Amino acid sequence: MADPLYELLVPYFDSPSPRPPPKSTDPTTTAYLSRLTTLPLNSLTTTEPQSLTQTTHSLLLSLQALSKRSHKSIIESSTHLSTLSSTLPTLAQSTVSLREALPKLDHAAITFSETYNLRAENTSALLDRRRKALLLSRNAGRLLDVLDLPTLLSSAISSSSNSAAASASTAAGSSNYASALDLNSHIKRLHALYPESPLVSSVSQQAESAIQDMCTNLIASLRGNSLKLASAMRTISWLRRVAPELDHPTSTPLSSDYRTSSLATGGASSREGALGALFLVCRLSNLEQMLSALEPLRELADQETAKLKGGANISKGERERSKWEGGQQTERYLKRYIEIFREQSFAIVSMYRSIFPPAAAPSEGLKDVLPSSKNDDPLLPLPTALSTFPQKLVGMLEGTLRKYLPNVRDRSSRDSLLTQVLYCAGSLGRLGGDFSMLLALLTEEEEEEESQEWVDVVRKHRVLAGRLELMVGAKEG
């Protein structure tokens, strides 16, 4: 029934309309015609035109909103669709070109794979350079850390030197020196692992230069005025690590036969190497430096010596009258000299014996077990550096006393100086270096009265020492 109705309405369609008339098979047309058949006849002239007007107005508003909201995308879509006719042939041509280029690409990929494969037999120089560059890129951080090692080592050594200059026993300087030694050990391990690496060799050379500076600083610290036993022991232990060649025992030869014979003979030589002699030389230099500070007093004593030599041709009576005159400046110089000598000599020897204790002799059973050596050297083991060091000290004191003691004419002043010398000899005597009997030679060239003076001083000193021992024994009892 819809078809006749559609045929009936066809003449009434707008003929000048640009749109074609709706088809009878269109679902919207069919649905509307079916709806018309259900309406009463009077509604076709009353409500239906109004409904169509409302629907038309609603569609118009929807189209306006859509055009306002999406007009740009619609225009762009229209533009793209207009170029689709030319784009599709171009795409087809590009596809053909790609299909023709695929065999060439496959051949190039096979060539690259054969050239840059990771098989062991591939020895391409370019691949080797790229492999090294990749390895360098992966380990750039580690290489930078290795390059920073000499700088860190130099910084630790310089900061330790500054701390040591400010104070001879600072914890900061000790920790910095310990860190420097740890860094140096790490660099040595790297050099042992990679001996052929130019980078590691360069770092090792820089570290050696820094360690030489550290060794110089440590040796200079042994000459300091405020050196204590603890700091001296730390310095010697650091020198043993920094310069192990100085730690070889001088009394131990390279052959194992002698080492066995040294144990068998019970040679008690300390493990000092050259460090013992180095320590004594540094402390002797410090002692001479401290004694050189008495230069103004020594110049005054020299002036008194010159005056006494100038008055050597005076008569004996005048000499007796001037016996109690002069020698005051010399007395001041000798008192200060002997006091410094006593303190420093005792400190040097006691510090040496604490740092380099003598080795314990082997037991009798060990001597029987150890085989005897066939090539025993009668000159070995060599004595320690301390064995001749007290002679050097006594020689210094003896030379000074021989030169300046005759200037002191006052008997009480001479007795005071000689007593001070005896105390100095007793101080060293506690460490096995008593030289009181050697100083008796100072008066062998003088007159008999003055020679007897030394005997009286020694007698008084022994009496006082005996009384002191009795007092100490009574107090302990």
Secondary structure, DSSP 8 states (H G I E B T S, - for coil): -HHHHHHHHGGGS-TT-SS----TT-HHHHHHHHHHHHS-TGGGTTHHHHHHHHHHHHHHHHHHHHHHHHHHHHHHHHHHHHHHHHHHHHHHHHHHHHHHHHHHHHHHHHHHHHHS---TT---HHHHHHHHHHHHHHTHHHHHHHHHHHHHHHHHHHHHHHHHHH-SS-HHHHHHHHHHHHHHHHHHHHHHH-TT-HHHHHHHHHHHHHHHHHHHHHHHHTT-TT--HHHHHHHHHHHHHH-GGGGS-TTS-SSHHHHHHHHHTT----S-TTHHHHHHHHHHHHHHHHHHTTHHHHHHHHHHHHHHHHTTTS-HHHHHHTTTSS-HHHHHHHHHHHHHHHHHHHHHHHHHHHHS-------HHHHHHS---SS--TT-S---GGGTHHHHHHHHHHHHHHHHGGG---HHHHHHHHHHHHHHHHHHHTTT---TTGGGGGGTTS-HHHHHHHHHHHHHHHHHHHHHHHHHHHHH-
